[in-house]
């Protein structure tokens, strides 16, 4: 079986499902009958090339993912600083 090719409009509709309507990659892929990794790649490609920004529920989901990632990073940094402060507090006479 050969590799299927999808036109630009089909790919953009998949991107809109994810970014505007808040579908997950898996949900969008199932509704369109394609693989979730394809949808993920299209979203990444069109967001970078075309400058397509999420709107509606997709924007909120995107912002939530970004904030959760940032929050996790800040927690890690806070723990490192706590350990460093405890280490240097022991070193003081």
PyMOL Python script that loads the backbone (N, CA, C, O; Angstrom):
from pymol import cmd

cmd.read_pdbstr("""\
ATOM      1  N   UNK A   1       0.850  -1.183   0.000  1.00  0.00           N
ATOM      2  CA  UNK A   1       0.000   0.000   0.000  1.00  0.00           C
ATOM      3  C   UNK A   1       0.891   1.239   0.000  1.00  0.00           C
ATOM      4  O   UNK A   1       1.828   1.331   0.793  1.00  0.00           O
ATOM      5  N   UNK A   2       0.608   2.172  -0.866  1.00  0.00           N
ATOM      6  CA  UNK A   2       1.407   3.377  -1.015  1.00  0.00           C
ATOM      7  C   UNK A   2       1.123   4.409   0.065  1.00  0.00           C
ATOM      8  O   UNK A   2       0.155   4.310   0.819  1.00  0.00           O
ATOM      9  N   UNK A   3       1.967   5.360   0.110  1.00  0.00           N
ATOM     10  CA  UNK A   3       1.835   6.433   1.074  1.00  0.00           C
ATOM     11  C   UNK A   3       0.802   7.440   0.575  1.00  0.00           C
ATOM     12  O   UNK A   3       0.859   7.871  -0.577  1.00  0.00           O
ATOM     13  N   UNK A   4      -0.141   7.815   1.439  1.00  0.00           N
ATOM     14  CA  UNK A   4      -1.175   8.772   1.048  1.00  0.00           C
ATOM     15  C   UNK A   4      -0.643  10.188   1.144  1.00  0.00           C
ATOM     16  O   UNK A   4       0.146  10.521   2.028  1.00  0.00           O
ATOM     17  N   UNK A   5      -1.087  11.000   0.228  1.00  0.00           N
ATOM     18  CA  UNK A   5      -0.723  12.418   0.242  1.00  0.00           C
ATOM     19  C   UNK A   5      -1.993  13.222   0.507  1.00  0.00           C
ATOM     20  O   UNK A   5      -3.057  12.942  -0.044  1.00  0.00           O
ATOM     21  N   UNK A   6      -1.852  14.214   1.355  1.00  0.00           N
ATOM     22  CA  UNK A   6      -2.989  15.070   1.701  1.00  0.00           C
ATOM     23  C   UNK A   6      -2.695  16.479   1.226  1.00  0.00           C
ATOM     24  O   UNK A   6      -1.563  16.956   1.310  1.00  0.00           O
ATOM     25  N   UNK A   7      -3.733  17.139   0.723  1.00  0.00           N
ATOM     26  CA  UNK A   7      -3.523  18.499   0.228  1.00  0.00           C
ATOM     27  C   UNK A   7      -3.464  19.490   1.393  1.00  0.00           C
ATOM     28  O   UNK A   7      -3.762  19.153   2.539  1.00  0.00           O
ATOM     29  N   UNK A   8      -3.078  20.700   1.068  1.00  0.00           N
ATOM     30  CA  UNK A   8      -2.879  21.733   2.076  1.00  0.00           C
ATOM     31  C   UNK A   8      -4.159  22.038   2.845  1.00  0.00           C
ATOM     32  O   UNK A   8      -4.115  22.236   4.059  1.00  0.00           O
ATOM     33  N   UNK A   9      -5.278  22.077   2.171  1.00  0.00           N
ATOM     34  CA  UNK A   9      -6.555  22.382   2.823  1.00  0.00           C
ATOM     35  C   UNK A   9      -6.935  21.323   3.845  1.00  0.00           C
ATOM     36  O   UNK A   9      -7.447  21.645   4.917  1.00  0.00           O
ATOM     37  N   UNK A  10      -6.688  20.062   3.516  1.00  0.00           N
ATOM     38  CA  UNK A  10      -6.974  18.969   4.449  1.00  0.00           C
ATOM     39  C   UNK A  10      -6.116  19.124   5.702  1.00  0.00           C
ATOM     40  O   UNK A  10      -6.605  18.978   6.822  1.00  0.00           O
ATOM     41  N   UNK A  11      -4.843  19.419   5.504  1.00  0.00           N
ATOM     42  CA  UNK A  11      -3.933  19.587   6.634  1.00  0.00           C
ATOM     43  C   UNK A  11      -4.344  20.779   7.491  1.00  0.00           C
ATOM     44  O   UNK A  11      -4.311  20.709   8.719  1.00  0.00           O
ATOM     45  N   UNK A  12      -4.730  21.872   6.839  1.00  0.00           N
ATOM     46  CA  UNK A  12      -5.175  23.057   7.579  1.00  0.00           C
ATOM     47  C   UNK A  12      -6.444  22.784   8.382  1.00  0.00           C
ATOM     48  O   UNK A  12      -6.618  23.320   9.476  1.00  0.00           O
ATOM     49  N   UNK A  13      -7.325  21.952   7.838  1.00  0.00           N
ATOM     50  CA  UNK A  13      -8.535  21.611   8.594  1.00  0.00           C
ATOM     51  C   UNK A  13      -8.177  20.811   9.843  1.00  0.00           C
ATOM     52  O   UNK A  13      -8.805  20.975  10.889  1.00  0.00           O
ATOM     53  N   UNK A  14      -7.172  19.950   9.735  1.00  0.00           N
ATOM     54  CA  UNK A  14      -6.711  19.196  10.904  1.00  0.00           C
ATOM     55  C   UNK A  14      -6.104  20.145  11.939  1.00  0.00           C
ATOM     56  O   UNK A  14      -6.337  20.002  13.140  1.00  0.00           O
ATOM     57  N   UNK A  15      -5.330  21.106  11.460  1.00  0.00           N
ATOM     58  CA  UNK A  15      -4.718  22.089  12.360  1.00  0.00           C
ATOM     59  C   UNK A  15      -5.794  22.910  13.047  1.00  0.00           C
ATOM     60  O   UNK A  15      -5.686  23.184  14.242  1.00  0.00           O
ATOM     61  N   UNK A  16      -6.820  23.304  12.326  1.00  0.00           N
ATOM     62  CA  UNK A  16      -7.910  24.093  12.916  1.00  0.00           C
ATOM     63  C   UNK A  16      -8.664  23.298  13.977  1.00  0.00           C
ATOM     64  O   UNK A  16      -9.069  23.856  14.997  1.00  0.00           O
ATOM     65  N   UNK A  17      -8.855  22.000  13.745  1.00  0.00           N
ATOM     66  CA  UNK A  17      -9.527  21.175  14.752  1.00  0.00           C
ATOM     67  C   UNK A  17      -8.774  21.226  16.076  1.00  0.00           C
ATOM     68  O   UNK A  17      -9.376  21.340  17.143  1.00  0.00           O
ATOM     69  N   UNK A  18      -7.471  21.142  15.991  1.00  0.00           N
ATOM     70  CA  UNK A  18      -6.654  21.134  17.204  1.00  0.00           C
ATOM     71  C   UNK A  18      -6.586  22.518  17.833  1.00  0.00           C
ATOM     72  O   UNK A  18      -6.789  22.670  19.038  1.00  0.00           O
ATOM     73  N   UNK A  19      -6.302  23.522  17.019  1.00  0.00           N
ATOM     74  CA  UNK A  19      -6.041  24.847  17.572  1.00  0.00           C
ATOM     75  C   UNK A  19      -7.284  25.668  17.860  1.00  0.00           C
ATOM     76  O   UNK A  19      -7.297  26.434  18.823  1.00  0.00           O
ATOM     77  N   UNK A  20      -8.303  25.535  17.075  1.00  0.00           N
ATOM     78  CA  UNK A  20      -9.481  26.377  17.263  1.00  0.00           C
ATOM     79  C   UNK A  20     -10.582  25.685  18.050  1.00  0.00           C
ATOM     80  O   UNK A  20     -11.320  26.329  18.796  1.00  0.00           O
ATOM     81  N   UNK A  21     -10.690  24.379  17.884  1.00  0.00           N
ATOM     82  CA  UNK A  21     -11.784  23.677  18.534  1.00  0.00           C
ATOM     83  C   UNK A  21     -11.351  22.859  19.739  1.00  0.00           C
ATOM     84  O   UNK A  21     -12.184  22.249  20.409  1.00  0.00           O
ATOM     85  N   UNK A  22     -10.055  22.842  20.020  1.00  0.00           N
ATOM     86  CA  UNK A  22      -9.579  22.199  21.233  1.00  0.00           C
ATOM     87  C   UNK A  22      -9.483  20.686  21.178  1.00  0.00           C
ATOM     88  O   UNK A  22      -9.381  20.038  22.220  1.00  0.00           O
ATOM     89  N   UNK A  23      -9.512  20.105  19.976  1.00  0.00           N
ATOM     90  CA  UNK A  23      -9.355  18.665  19.846  1.00  0.00           C
ATOM     91  C   UNK A  23      -7.931  18.277  20.249  1.00  0.00           C
ATOM     92  O   UNK A  23      -6.992  19.053  20.070  1.00  0.00           O
ATOM     93  N   UNK A  24      -7.785  17.072  20.793  1.00  0.00           N
ATOM     94  CA  UNK A  24      -6.436  16.550  20.996  1.00  0.00           C
ATOM     95  C   UNK A  24      -5.952  16.042  19.645  1.00  0.00           C
ATOM     96  O   UNK A  24      -6.739  15.909  18.708  1.00  0.00           O
ATOM     97  N   UNK A  25      -4.655  15.757  19.545  1.00  0.00           N
ATOM     98  CA  UNK A  25      -4.132  15.223  18.292  1.00  0.00           C
ATOM     99  C   UNK A  25      -4.835  13.913  17.940  1.00  0.00           C
ATOM    100  O   UNK A  25      -5.182  13.669  16.785  1.00  0.00           O
ATOM    101  N   UNK A  26      -5.036  13.086  18.946  1.00  0.00           N
ATOM    102  CA  UNK A  26      -5.665  11.785  18.733  1.00  0.00           C
ATOM    103  C   UNK A  26      -7.115  11.946  18.262  1.00  0.00           C
ATOM    104  O   UNK A  26      -7.542  11.264  17.331  1.00  0.00           O
ATOM    105  N   UNK A  27      -7.864  12.834  18.893  1.00  0.00           N
ATOM    106  CA  UNK A  27      -9.260  13.056  18.511  1.00  0.00           C
ATOM    107  C   UNK A  27      -9.360  13.587  17.090  1.00  0.00           C
ATOM    108  O   UNK A  27     -10.202  13.133  16.315  1.00  0.00           O
ATOM    109  N   UNK A  28      -8.515  14.538  16.745  1.00  0.00           N
ATOM    110  CA  UNK A  28      -8.535  15.100  15.394  1.00  0.00           C
ATOM    111  C   UNK A  28      -8.176  14.031  14.371  1.00  0.00           C
ATOM    112  O   UNK A  28      -8.793  13.942  13.310  1.00  0.00           O
ATOM    113  N   UNK A  29      -7.170  13.218  14.699  1.00  0.00           N
ATOM    114  CA  UNK A  29      -6.737  12.162  13.787  1.00  0.00           C
ATOM    115  C   UNK A  29      -7.842  11.138  13.564  1.00  0.00           C
ATOM    116  O   UNK A  29      -8.077  10.711  12.433  1.00  0.00           O
ATOM    117  N   UNK A  30      -8.520  10.745  14.636  1.00  0.00           N
ATOM    118  CA  UNK A  30      -9.603   9.776  14.507  1.00  0.00           C
ATOM    119  C   UNK A  30     -10.757  10.327  13.673  1.00  0.00           C
ATOM    120  O   UNK A  30     -11.343   9.609  12.864  1.00  0.00           O
ATOM    121  N   UNK A  31     -11.081  11.605  13.875  1.00  0.00           N
ATOM    122  CA  UNK A  31     -12.195  12.182  13.125  1.00  0.00           C
ATOM    123  C   UNK A  31     -11.877  12.327  11.635  1.00  0.00           C
ATOM    124  O   UNK A  31     -12.781  12.324  10.799  1.00  0.00           O
ATOM    125  N   UNK A  32     -10.580  12.455  11.309  1.00  0.00           N
ATOM    126  CA  UNK A  32     -10.181  12.612   9.910  1.00  0.00           C
ATOM    127  C   UNK A  32      -9.678  11.312   9.282  1.00  0.00           C
ATOM    128  O   UNK A  32      -9.478  11.241   8.069  1.00  0.00           O
ATOM    129  N   UNK A  33      -9.475  10.293  10.104  1.00  0.00           N
ATOM    130  CA  UNK A  33      -9.014   9.008   9.575  1.00  0.00           C
ATOM    131  C   UNK A  33      -7.538   8.996   9.211  1.00  0.00           C
ATOM    132  O   UNK A  33      -7.134   8.343   8.248  1.00  0.00           O
ATOM    133  N   UNK A  34      -6.732   9.721   9.982  1.00  0.00           N
ATOM    134  CA  UNK A  34      -5.281   9.747   9.752  1.00  0.00           C
ATOM    135  C   UNK A  34      -4.577   9.406  11.060  1.00  0.00           C
ATOM    136  O   UNK A  34      -5.218   9.228  12.096  1.00  0.00           O
ATOM    137  N   UNK A  35      -3.259   9.319  10.999  1.00  0.00           N
ATOM    138  CA  UNK A  35      -2.461   9.010  12.171  1.00  0.00           C
ATOM    139  C   UNK A  35      -2.254  10.268  13.021  1.00  0.00           C
ATOM    140  O   UNK A  35      -2.110  11.367  12.486  1.00  0.00           O
ATOM    141  N   UNK A  36      -2.240  10.099  14.349  1.00  0.00           N
ATOM    142  CA  UNK A  36      -2.075  11.233  15.256  1.00  0.00           C
ATOM    143  C   UNK A  36      -0.730  11.920  15.073  1.00  0.00           C
ATOM    144  O   UNK A  36      -0.631  13.136  15.236  1.00  0.00           O
ATOM    145  N   UNK A  37       0.304  11.158  14.739  1.00  0.00           N
ATOM    146  CA  UNK A  37       1.617  11.781  14.537  1.00  0.00           C
ATOM    147  C   UNK A  37       1.614  12.695  13.308  1.00  0.00           C
ATOM    148  O   UNK A  37       2.340  13.689  13.268  1.00  0.00           O
ATOM    149  N   UNK A  38       0.804  12.359  12.320  1.00  0.00           N
ATOM    150  CA  UNK A  38       0.680  13.231  11.144  1.00  0.00           C
ATOM    151  C   UNK A  38       0.056  14.562  11.541  1.00  0.00           C
ATOM    152  O   UNK A  38       0.529  15.625  11.138  1.00  0.00           O
ATOM    153  N   UNK A  39      -1.009  14.496  12.333  1.00  0.00           N
ATOM    154  CA  UNK A  39      -1.684  15.719  12.776  1.00  0.00           C
ATOM    155  C   UNK A  39      -0.727  16.564  13.607  1.00  0.00           C
ATOM    156  O   UNK A  39      -0.664  17.781  13.436  1.00  0.00           O
ATOM    157  N   UNK A  40       0.015  15.929  14.501  1.00  0.00           N
ATOM    158  CA  UNK A  40       0.976  16.646  15.336  1.00  0.00           C
ATOM    159  C   UNK A  40       2.017  17.360  14.470  1.00  0.00           C
ATOM    160  O   UNK A  40       2.362  18.513  14.729  1.00  0.00           O
ATOM    161  N   UNK A  41       2.503  16.679  13.460  1.00  0.00           N
ATOM    162  CA  UNK A  41       3.480  17.277  12.554  1.00  0.00           C
ATOM    163  C   UNK A  41       2.910  18.444  11.771  1.00  0.00           C
ATOM    164  O   UNK A  41       3.581  19.458  11.581  1.00  0.00           O
ATOM    165  N   UNK A  42       1.675  18.302  11.317  1.00  0.00           N
ATOM    166  CA  UNK A  42       1.037  19.383  10.567  1.00  0.00           C
ATOM    167  C   UNK A  42       0.847  20.611  11.441  1.00  0.00           C
ATOM    168  O   UNK A  42       1.097  21.734  11.003  1.00  0.00           O
ATOM    169  N   UNK A  43       0.406  20.400  12.678  1.00  0.00           N
ATOM    170  CA  UNK A  43       0.214  21.527  13.593  1.00  0.00           C
ATOM    171  C   UNK A  43       1.538  22.244  13.808  1.00  0.00           C
ATOM    172  O   UNK A  43       1.597  23.472  13.769  1.00  0.00           O
ATOM    173  N   UNK A  44       2.586  21.485  14.033  1.00  0.00           N
ATOM    174  CA  UNK A  44       3.903  22.090  14.247  1.00  0.00           C
ATOM    175  C   UNK A  44       4.364  22.827  12.994  1.00  0.00           C
ATOM    176  O   UNK A  44       4.837  23.961  13.082  1.00  0.00           O
ATOM    177  N   UNK A  45       4.233  22.205  11.844  1.00  0.00           N
ATOM    178  CA  UNK A  45       4.698  22.800  10.588  1.00  0.00           C
ATOM    179  C   UNK A  45       3.936  24.083  10.259  1.00  0.00           C
ATOM    180  O   UNK A  45       4.550  25.099   9.932  1.00  0.00           O
ATOM    181  N   UNK A  46       2.614  24.046  10.342  1.00  0.00           N
ATOM    182  CA  UNK A  46       1.831  25.222   9.979  1.00  0.00           C
ATOM    183  C   UNK A  46       1.959  26.326  11.012  1.00  0.00           C
ATOM    184  O   UNK A  46       1.868  27.502  10.661  1.00  0.00           O
ATOM    185  N   UNK A  47       2.166  25.985  12.267  1.00  0.00           N
ATOM    186  CA  UNK A  47       2.341  27.010  13.290  1.00  0.00           C
ATOM    187  C   UNK A  47       3.638  27.760  13.062  1.00  0.00           C
ATOM    188  O   UNK A  47       3.698  28.974  13.254  1.00  0.00           O
ATOM    189  N   UNK A  48       4.688  27.038  12.649  1.00  0.00           N
ATOM    190  CA  UNK A  48       5.981  27.676  12.420  1.00  0.00           C
ATOM    191  C   UNK A  48       6.014  28.427  11.095  1.00  0.00           C
ATOM    192  O   UNK A  48       6.425  29.586  11.053  1.00  0.00           O
ATOM    193  N   UNK A  49       5.585  27.782  10.011  1.00  0.00           N
ATOM    194  CA  UNK A  49       5.673  28.370   8.671  1.00  0.00           C
ATOM    195  C   UNK A  49       4.661  29.482   8.468  1.00  0.00           C
ATOM    196  O   UNK A  49       5.006  30.583   8.037  1.00  0.00           O
ATOM    197  N   UNK A  50       3.425  29.185   8.777  1.00  0.00           N
ATOM    198  CA  UNK A  50       2.340  30.110   8.463  1.00  0.00           C
ATOM    199  C   UNK A  50       2.068  31.108   9.579  1.00  0.00           C
ATOM    200  O   UNK A  50       1.352  32.088   9.374  1.00  0.00           O
ATOM    201  N   UNK A  51       2.627  30.870  10.742  1.00  0.00           N
ATOM    202  CA  UNK A  51       2.373  31.758  11.869  1.00  0.00           C
ATOM    203  C   UNK A  51       0.959  31.636  12.381  1.00  0.00           C
ATOM    204  O   UNK A  51       0.413  32.592  12.931  1.00  0.00           O
ATOM    205  N   UNK A  52       0.357  30.471  12.209  1.00  0.00           N
ATOM    206  CA  UNK A  52      -1.017  30.256  12.667  1.00  0.00           C
ATOM    207  C   UNK A  52      -1.008  30.118  14.179  1.00  0.00           C
ATOM    208  O   UNK A  52      -0.338  29.242  14.726  1.00  0.00           O
ATOM    209  N   UNK A  53      -1.747  30.977  14.848  1.00  0.00           N
ATOM    210  CA  UNK A  53      -1.840  30.942  16.299  1.00  0.00           C
ATOM    211  C   UNK A  53      -3.161  30.289  16.700  1.00  0.00           C
ATOM    212  O   UNK A  53      -4.169  30.474  16.018  1.00  0.00           O
ATOM    213  N   UNK A  54      -3.171  29.532  17.789  1.00  0.00           N
ATOM    214  CA  UNK A  54      -4.410  28.931  18.262  1.00  0.00           C
ATOM    215  C   UNK A  54      -5.417  30.004  18.673  1.00  0.00           C
ATOM    216  O   UNK A  54      -5.047  31.071  19.162  1.00  0.00           O
ATOM    217  N   UNK A  55      -6.687  29.698  18.467  1.00  0.00           N
ATOM    218  CA  UNK A  55      -7.755  30.589  18.916  1.00  0.00           C
ATOM    219  C   UNK A  55      -8.814  29.739  19.616  1.00  0.00           C
ATOM    220  O   UNK A  55      -8.791  28.513  19.507  1.00  0.00           O
ATOM    221  N   UNK A  56      -9.723  30.363  20.317  1.00  0.00           N
ATOM    222  CA  UNK A  56     -10.814  29.653  20.971  1.00  0.00           C
ATOM    223  C   UNK A  56     -10.316  28.656  22.011  1.00  0.00           C
ATOM    224  O   UNK A  56      -9.368  28.935  22.745  1.00  0.00           O
ATOM    225  N   UNK A  57     -10.965  27.485  22.070  1.00  0.00           N
ATOM    226  CA  UNK A  57     -10.605  26.457  23.034  1.00  0.00           C
ATOM    227  C   UNK A  57      -9.186  25.954  22.810  1.00  0.00           C
ATOM    228  O   UNK A  57      -8.498  25.585  23.763  1.00  0.00           O
ATOM    229  N   UNK A  58      -8.752  25.938  21.577  1.00  0.00           N
ATOM    230  CA  UNK A  58      -7.400  25.504  21.271  1.00  0.00           C
ATOM    231  C   UNK A  58      -6.355  26.431  21.872  1.00  0.00           C
ATOM    232  O   UNK A  58      -5.295  25.988  22.312  1.00  0.00           O
ATOM    233  N   UNK A  59      -6.667  27.730  21.887  1.00  0.00           N
ATOM    234  CA  UNK A  59      -5.735  28.694  22.466  1.00  0.00           C
ATOM    235  C   UNK A  59      -5.630  28.487  23.970  1.00  0.00           C
ATOM    236  O   UNK A  59      -4.540  28.553  24.538  1.00  0.00           O
ATOM    237  N   UNK A  60      -6.756  28.240  24.607  1.00  0.00           N
ATOM    238  CA  UNK A  60      -6.730  28.006  26.045  1.00  0.00           C
ATOM    239  C   UNK A  60      -5.972  26.728  26.368  1.00  0.00           C
ATOM    240  O   UNK A  60      -5.201  26.693  27.327  1.00  0.00           O
ATOM    241  N   UNK A  61      -6.179  25.687  25.587  1.00  0.00           N
ATOM    242  CA  UNK A  61      -5.473  24.431  25.816  1.00  0.00           C
ATOM    243  C   UNK A  61      -3.975  24.610  25.584  1.00  0.00           C
ATOM    244  O   UNK A  61      -3.157  24.073  26.331  1.00  0.00           O
ATOM    245  N   UNK A  62      -3.623  25.358  24.559  1.00  0.00           N
ATOM    246  CA  UNK A  62      -2.220  25.625  24.264  1.00  0.00           C
ATOM    247  C   UNK A  62      -1.579  26.427  25.392  1.00  0.00           C
ATOM    248  O   UNK A  62      -0.468  26.113  25.818  1.00  0.00           O
ATOM    249  N   UNK A  63      -2.255  27.438  25.869  1.00  0.00           N
ATOM    250  CA  UNK A  63      -1.741  28.258  26.960  1.00  0.00           C
ATOM    251  C   UNK A  63      -1.617  27.432  28.244  1.00  0.00           C
ATOM    252  O   UNK A  63      -0.652  27.589  28.991  1.00  0.00           O
ATOM    253  N   UNK A  64      -2.581  26.565  28.498  1.00  0.00           N
ATOM    254  CA  UNK A  64      -2.537  25.715  29.676  1.00  0.00           C
ATOM    255  C   UNK A  64      -1.330  24.776  29.624  1.00  0.00           C
ATOM    256  O   UNK A  64      -0.641  24.596  30.629  1.00  0.00           O
ATOM    257  N   UNK A  65      -1.071  24.179  28.457  1.00  0.00           N
ATOM    258  CA  UNK A  65       0.100  23.313  28.302  1.00  0.00           C
ATOM    259  C   UNK A  65       1.387  24.094  28.544  1.00  0.00           C
ATOM    260  O   UNK A  65       2.297  23.613  29.220  1.00  0.00           O
ATOM    261  N   UNK A  66       1.458  25.303  27.986  1.00  0.00           N
ATOM    262  CA  UNK A  66       2.647  26.128  28.164  1.00  0.00           C
ATOM    263  C   UNK A  66       2.862  26.488  29.629  1.00  0.00           C
ATOM    264  O   UNK A  66       3.985  26.425  30.128  1.00  0.00           O
ATOM    265  N   UNK A  67       1.789  26.862  30.315  1.00  0.00           N
ATOM    266  CA  UNK A  67       1.899  27.242  31.717  1.00  0.00           C
ATOM    267  C   UNK A  67       2.265  26.055  32.604  1.00  0.00           C
ATOM    268  O   UNK A  67       3.028  26.204  33.559  1.00  0.00           O
ATOM    269  N   UNK A  68       1.729  24.891  32.294  1.00  0.00           N
ATOM    270  CA  UNK A  68       2.089  23.701  33.072  1.00  0.00           C
ATOM    271  C   UNK A  68       3.556  23.350  32.900  1.00  0.00           C
ATOM    272  O   UNK A  68       4.229  22.972  33.859  1.00  0.00           O
ATOM    273  N   UNK A  69       4.044  23.475  31.684  1.00  0.00           N
ATOM    274  CA  UNK A  69       5.455  23.205  31.420  1.00  0.00           C
ATOM    275  C   UNK A  69       6.331  24.210  32.169  1.00  0.00           C
ATOM    276  O   UNK A  69       7.325  23.834  32.789  1.00  0.00           O
ATOM    277  N   UNK A  70       5.957  25.483  32.107  1.00  0.00           N
ATOM    278  CA  UNK A  70       6.705  26.523  32.809  1.00  0.00           C
ATOM    279  C   UNK A  70       6.667  26.297  34.317  1.00  0.00           C
ATOM    280  O   UNK A  70       7.680  26.468  34.994  1.00  0.00           O
ATOM    281  N   UNK A  71       5.510  25.915  34.845  1.00  0.00           N
ATOM    282  CA  UNK A  71       5.353  25.657  36.265  1.00  0.00           C
ATOM    283  C   UNK A  71       6.267  24.510  36.711  1.00  0.00           C
ATOM    284  O   UNK A  71       6.906  24.600  37.760  1.00  0.00           O
ATOM    285  N   UNK A  72       6.331  23.447  35.927  1.00  0.00           N
ATOM    286  CA  UNK A  72       7.198  22.319  36.254  1.00  0.00           C
ATOM    287  C   UNK A  72       8.658  22.763  36.288  1.00  0.00           C
ATOM    288  O   UNK A  72       9.407  22.373  37.184  1.00  0.00           O
ATOM    289  N   UNK A  73       9.061  23.571  35.320  1.00  0.00           N
ATOM    290  CA  UNK A  73      10.441  24.071  35.267  1.00  0.00           C
ATOM    291  C   UNK A  73      10.742  24.938  36.486  1.00  0.00           C
ATOM    292  O   UNK A  73      11.821  24.830  37.069  1.00  0.00           O
ATOM    293  N   UNK A  74       9.806  25.791  36.873  1.00  0.00           N
ATOM    294  CA  UNK A  74      10.014  26.655  38.028  1.00  0.00           C
ATOM    295  C   UNK A  74      10.102  25.856  39.326  1.00  0.00           C
ATOM    296  O   UNK A  74      10.863  26.215  40.225  1.00  0.00           O
ATOM    297  N   UNK A  75       9.335  24.784  39.428  1.00  0.00           N
ATOM    298  CA  UNK A  75       9.417  23.927  40.619  1.00  0.00           C
ATOM    299  C   UNK A  75      10.795  23.278  40.733  1.00  0.00           C
ATOM    300  O   UNK A  75      11.374  23.203  41.817  1.00  0.00           O
ATOM    301  N   UNK A  76      11.304  22.816  39.607  1.00  0.00           N
ATOM    302  CA  UNK A  76      12.641  22.205  39.591  1.00  0.00           C
ATOM    303  C   UNK A  76      13.684  23.228  40.019  1.00  0.00           C
ATOM    304  O   UNK A  76      14.548  22.930  40.843  1.00  0.00           O
ATOM    305  N   UNK A  77      13.606  24.429  39.463  1.00  0.00           N
ATOM    306  CA  UNK A  77      14.560  25.480  39.807  1.00  0.00           C
ATOM    307  C   UNK A  77      14.462  25.852  41.282  1.00  0.00           C
ATOM    308  O   UNK A  77      15.479  26.095  41.932  1.00  0.00           O
ATOM    309  N   UNK A  78      13.253  25.897  41.804  1.00  0.00           N
ATOM    310  CA  UNK A  78      13.062  26.221  43.227  1.00  0.00           C
ATOM    311  C   UNK A  78      13.712  25.169  44.114  1.00  0.00           C
ATOM    312  O   UNK A  78      14.353  25.512  45.108  1.00  0.00           O
ATOM    313  N   UNK A  79      13.558  23.899  43.770  1.00  0.00           N
ATOM    314  CA  UNK A  79      14.165  22.826  44.558  1.00  0.00           C
ATOM    315  C   UNK A  79      15.682  22.921  44.531  1.00  0.00           C
ATOM    316  O   UNK A  79      16.342  22.710  45.548  1.00  0.00           O
ATOM    317  N   UNK A  80      16.227  23.239  43.372  1.00  0.00           N
ATOM    318  CA  UNK A  80      17.685  23.396  43.263  1.00  0.00           C
ATOM    319  C   UNK A  80      18.153  24.530  44.159  1.00  0.00           C
ATOM    320  O   UNK A  80      19.154  24.393  44.863  1.00  0.00           O
ATOM    321  N   UNK A  81      17.440  25.650  44.139  1.00  0.00           N
ATOM    322  CA  UNK A  81      17.823  26.792  44.971  1.00  0.00           C
ATOM    323  C   UNK A  81      17.697  26.478  46.454  1.00  0.00           C
ATOM    324  O   UNK A  81      18.517  26.941  47.247  1.00  0.00           O
ATOM    325  N   UNK A  82      16.697  25.707  46.847  1.00  0.00           N
ATOM    326  CA  UNK A  82      16.548  25.305  48.248  1.00  0.00           C
ATOM    327  C   UNK A  82      17.748  24.480  48.697  1.00  0.00           C
ATOM    328  O   UNK A  82      18.302  24.702  49.774  1.00  0.00           O
ATOM    329  N   UNK A  83      18.139  23.529  47.859  1.00  0.00           N
ATOM    330  CA  UNK A  83      19.272  22.668  48.188  1.00  0.00           C
ATOM    331  C   UNK A  83      20.561  23.472  48.254  1.00  0.00           C
ATOM    332  O   UNK A  83      21.392  23.239  49.132  1.00  0.00           O
ATOM    333  N   UNK A  84      20.734  24.408  47.343  1.00  0.00           N
ATOM    334  CA  UNK A  84      21.934  25.243  47.353  1.00  0.00           C
ATOM    335  C   UNK A  84      21.962  26.115  48.603  1.00  0.00           C
ATOM    336  O   UNK A  84      23.015  26.272  49.221  1.00  0.00           O
ATOM    337  N   UNK A  85      20.837  26.674  48.975  1.00  0.00           N
ATOM    338  CA  UNK A  85      20.782  27.522  50.175  1.00  0.00           C
ATOM    339  C   UNK A  85      21.106  26.709  51.419  1.00  0.00           C
ATOM    340  O   UNK A  85      21.833  27.181  52.293  1.00  0.00           O
ATOM    341  N   UNK A  86      20.577  25.496  51.511  1.00  0.00           N
ATOM    342  CA  UNK A  86      20.867  24.628  52.659  1.00  0.00           C
ATOM    343  C   UNK A  86      22.348  24.262  52.686  1.00  0.00           C
ATOM    344  O   UNK A  86      22.959  24.233  53.754  1.00  0.00           O
ATOM    345  N   UNK A  87      22.919  23.989  51.542  1.00  0.00           N
ATOM    346  CA  UNK A  87      24.341  23.644  51.468  1.00  0.00           C
ATOM    347  C   UNK A  87      25.207  24.794  51.955  1.00  0.00           C
ATOM    348  O   UNK A  87      26.116  24.597  52.762  1.00  0.00           O
ATOM    349  N   UNK A  88      24.923  25.997  51.462  1.00  0.00           N
ATOM    350  CA  UNK A  88      25.741  27.156  51.840  1.00  0.00           C
ATOM    351  C   UNK A  88      25.488  27.583  53.292  1.00  0.00           C
ATOM    352  O   UNK A  88      26.374  28.155  53.927  1.00  0.00           O
ATOM    353  N   UNK A  89      24.304  27.314  53.817  1.00  0.00           N
ATOM    354  CA  UNK A  89      24.010  27.631  55.224  1.00  0.00           C
ATOM    355  C   UNK A  89      24.865  26.745  56.137  1.00  0.00           C
ATOM    356  O   UNK A  89      25.296  27.196  57.198  1.00  0.00           O
ATOM    357  N   UNK A  90      25.114  25.502  55.745  1.00  0.00           N
ATOM    358  CA  UNK A  90      25.956  24.593  56.529  1.00  0.00           C
ATOM    359  C   UNK A  90      27.412  25.038  56.496  1.00  0.00           C
ATOM    360  O   UNK A  90      28.135  24.839  57.472  1.00  0.00           O
ATOM    361  N   UNK A  91      27.853  25.629  55.408  1.00  0.00           N
ATOM    362  CA  UNK A  91      29.231  26.041  55.233  1.00  0.00           C
ATOM    363  C   UNK A  91      29.606  27.268  56.056  1.00  0.00           C
ATOM    364  O   UNK A  91      30.782  27.473  56.355  1.00  0.00           O
ATOM    365  N   UNK A  92      28.623  28.084  56.425  1.00  0.00           N
ATOM    366  CA  UNK A  92      28.899  29.304  57.185  1.00  0.00           C
ATOM    367  C   UNK A  92      29.295  28.952  58.614  1.00  0.00           C
ATOM    368  O   UNK A  92      28.674  28.077  59.218  1.00  0.00           O
ATOM    369  N   UNK A  93      30.336  29.626  59.185  1.00  0.00           N
ATOM    370  CA  UNK A  93      30.774  29.319  60.582  1.00  0.00           C
ATOM    371  C   UNK A  93      29.807  29.863  61.611  1.00  0.00           C
ATOM    372  O   UNK A  93      30.023  29.694  62.811  1.00  0.00           O
TER     373      UNK A  93
END
""", "prot")
cmd.dss("prot")
cmd.show_as("cartoon", "prot")
cmd.util.cbc("prot")
cmd.orient("prot")
